[in-house]
Amino acid sequence: MTSWLPWNWSQPVYYYYGENVYYQNNYVYYGDQQVCTTQEYAQQAAGLAASVPQDTKPDDVEWMPLGVFALTSEDEGDPTMFLQLAVSKDGIIAGTYQNTATDTVKSVEGMVDKKTQRTAWSVVDASWPIMETGIQNLTQAETPVLVHFSKDQTQQWLMVRLEDPGVEDQVSMR
């Protein structure tokens, strides 16, 4: 990832929610450092997800596939939500969200923050929910993600990479 994105990152940054990034007393901490309030953190994710340049033409952009992921919450049985994601050299996130339980397919887009490597995306033309993790986390077999349903409601979910090419054929890029 550090060679694909042209921002000269010397070290990858991973976001492990509940470990190195955690919520305590309505504040978000990264390591031992207080970052901001939980509401501000959700608003930052929303701003990042909405910061895709308006003049971007997806067909004219070079994309690196990040993979197809099952998205699950702790309460859920077998996954019914899937994400296929890719990233451009400008840090644009694009892809498709599919919910097999509701037979819904929607485009998603968002951005990578070039300073923090934090990545946030949402369904196109929707304010909430916003999903976020670190761009480096999306290279892993599984990764925790935060799902911000509003500035006041956030849950930790899990994204698990799918290796079955049959699933990739079912979920198409926008």
C-alpha positions as CSV (number, residue, x, y, z in Angstrom):
1,M,0.0,0.0,0.0
2,T,2.8,2.4,0.8
3,S,4.2,2.0,-2.7
4,W,0.8,2.4,-4.4
5,L,-0.2,5.7,-2.6
6,P,2.3,8.5,-3.3
7,W,2.5,10.0,0.1
8,N,5.9,8.7,1.3
9,W,4.6,6.9,4.4
10,S,7.6,5.5,6.3
11,Q,5.4,3.2,8.4
12,P,2.0,1.6,8.0
13,V,-0.6,2.7,10.5
14,Y,-3.1,0.1,11.7
15,Y,-6.4,0.9,13.5
16,Y,-7.3,-1.8,15.9
17,Y,-10.5,-0.6,17.6
18,G,-10.7,-1.6,21.2
19,E,-6.9,-1.9,21.4
20,N,-4.8,1.0,20.0
21,V,-7.9,3.1,19.2
22,Y,-10.6,3.1,21.9
23,Y,-13.5,5.0,23.3
24,Q,-13.4,6.0,27.0
25,N,-15.7,8.5,28.8
26,N,-17.0,10.0,25.5
27,Y,-13.5,10.5,24.1
28,V,-11.5,8.7,21.5
29,Y,-7.9,7.7,22.3
30,Y,-5.1,6.6,19.9
31,G,-2.7,4.8,22.2
32,D,-2.4,6.9,25.3
33,Q,-3.3,10.2,23.6
34,Q,-6.8,11.7,23.7
35,V,-7.8,12.5,20.1
36,C,-11.2,14.1,20.3
37,T,-14.8,13.5,21.5
38,T,-16.7,10.4,20.1
39,Q,-19.0,12.8,18.2
40,E,-16.1,14.7,16.7
41,Y,-14.5,11.4,15.6
42,A,-17.7,10.3,13.8
43,Q,-18.0,13.7,12.2
44,Q,-14.4,13.5,11.0
45,A,-15.2,10.1,9.4
46,A,-18.2,11.6,7.7
47,G,-16.2,14.5,6.4
48,L,-13.5,12.1,5.1
49,A,-16.0,9.9,3.4
50,A,-17.6,12.9,1.7
51,S,-14.3,14.4,0.5
52,V,-14.1,12.6,-2.8
53,P,-13.3,15.2,-5.5
54,Q,-16.5,15.9,-7.4
55,D,-14.8,16.0,-10.8
56,T,-13.5,12.4,-10.5
57,K,-14.5,10.1,-13.4
58,P,-14.1,6.5,-12.2
59,D,-13.5,5.2,-15.7
60,D,-10.5,7.5,-16.1
61,V,-8.9,6.4,-12.8
62,E,-6.4,3.6,-12.2
63,W,-7.7,1.4,-9.4
64,M,-6.0,-1.2,-7.2
65,P,-8.5,-3.8,-5.9
66,L,-8.5,-4.2,-2.1
67,G,-10.7,-7.3,-2.2
68,V,-14.1,-8.6,-1.3
69,F,-15.1,-8.6,2.4
70,A,-17.9,-10.1,4.4
71,L,-19.1,-7.5,7.0
72,T,-20.4,-8.8,10.3
73,S,-21.5,-7.5,13.6
74,E,-21.1,-9.5,16.9
75,D,-24.8,-10.2,17.0
76,E,-25.0,-11.6,13.4
77,G,-24.9,-15.3,12.3
78,D,-23.8,-15.9,8.7
79,P,-22.9,-12.7,6.9
80,T,-25.4,-11.1,4.5
81,M,-23.4,-7.9,3.8
82,F,-20.5,-7.8,1.5
83,L,-18.1,-5.0,0.3
84,Q,-15.9,-5.0,-2.7
85,L,-13.4,-2.1,-2.5
86,A,-10.6,-0.6,-4.5
87,V,-8.4,2.5,-4.0
88,S,-7.0,5.0,-6.5
89,K,-3.5,6.5,-6.4
90,D,-5.3,9.7,-5.2
91,G,-6.7,7.8,-2.2
92,I,-10.2,7.6,-3.4
93,I,-12.1,4.5,-2.2
94,A,-14.7,3.1,-4.5
95,G,-16.7,-0.1,-4.6
96,T,-19.9,-1.9,-4.1
97,Y,-22.0,-2.8,-1.0
98,Q,-24.3,-5.8,-1.3
99,N,-26.9,-7.0,1.2
100,T,-28.0,-10.5,0.2
101,A,-30.8,-10.5,2.8
102,T,-32.5,-7.5,1.3
103,D,-31.2,-8.0,-2.3
104,T,-29.7,-4.5,-2.2
105,V,-26.6,-3.4,-4.2
106,K,-25.2,0.1,-3.8
107,S,-22.1,2.0,-4.8
108,V,-19.8,3.2,-2.0
109,E,-17.1,5.8,-2.1
110,G,-14.8,7.6,0.3
111,M,-11.2,8.7,0.9
112,V,-8.0,7.8,2.6
113,D,-6.5,10.6,4.8
114,K,-3.0,11.0,3.6
115,K,-1.7,12.1,7.1
116,T,-3.3,9.5,9.3
117,Q,-4.0,6.7,6.8
118,R,-7.5,6.6,8.2
119,T,-10.0,5.5,5.6
120,A,-13.7,6.2,5.6
121,W,-16.5,5.4,3.1
122,S,-20.3,5.4,2.8
123,V,-23.0,4.5,0.3
124,V,-23.0,7.1,-2.5
125,D,-25.5,9.9,-1.8
126,A,-26.1,8.8,1.8
127,S,-24.9,10.7,4.9
128,W,-24.9,7.7,7.3
129,P,-23.8,5.0,8.0
130,I,-20.1,5.7,7.6
131,M,-17.6,2.8,7.8
132,E,-13.9,3.3,8.7
133,T,-10.6,1.6,9.3
134,G,-7.0,2.2,8.4
135,I,-6.0,1.7,4.7
136,Q,-3.3,-0.8,5.9
137,N,-6.0,-2.8,7.7
138,L,-7.6,-3.4,4.3
139,T,-4.6,-5.5,3.3
140,Q,-5.3,-8.0,6.2
141,A,-7.3,-11.2,6.1
142,E,-9.7,-9.6,8.7
143,T,-9.9,-6.2,10.2
144,P,-12.1,-4.4,12.8
145,V,-14.1,-1.5,11.4
146,L,-16.1,1.2,13.0
147,V,-19.6,1.7,11.7
148,H,-20.9,5.2,12.5
149,F,-24.7,5.1,12.2
150,S,-24.8,8.7,13.3
151,K,-22.6,11.1,15.2
152,D,-24.0,9.6,18.4
153,Q,-24.1,5.9,17.6
154,T,-21.0,3.8,16.6
155,Q,-20.5,0.1,16.6
156,Q,-17.4,-2.1,16.1
157,W,-17.9,-4.7,13.3
158,L,-15.5,-7.1,11.5
159,M,-14.6,-7.3,7.9
160,V,-13.3,-10.7,6.7
161,R,-11.6,-11.1,3.3
162,L,-13.2,-13.6,1.0
163,E,-11.0,-15.6,-1.2
164,D,-13.7,-17.4,-3.2
165,P,-13.7,-16.1,-6.7
166,G,-17.4,-17.0,-7.0
167,V,-18.3,-14.3,-4.6
168,E,-16.2,-11.7,-6.5
169,D,-18.2,-12.5,-9.6
170,Q,-21.5,-11.7,-7.7
171,V,-20.3,-8.3,-6.5
172,S,-19.3,-5.9,-9.2
173,M,-17.4,-2.6,-9.1
174,R,-19.3,0.6,-9.8
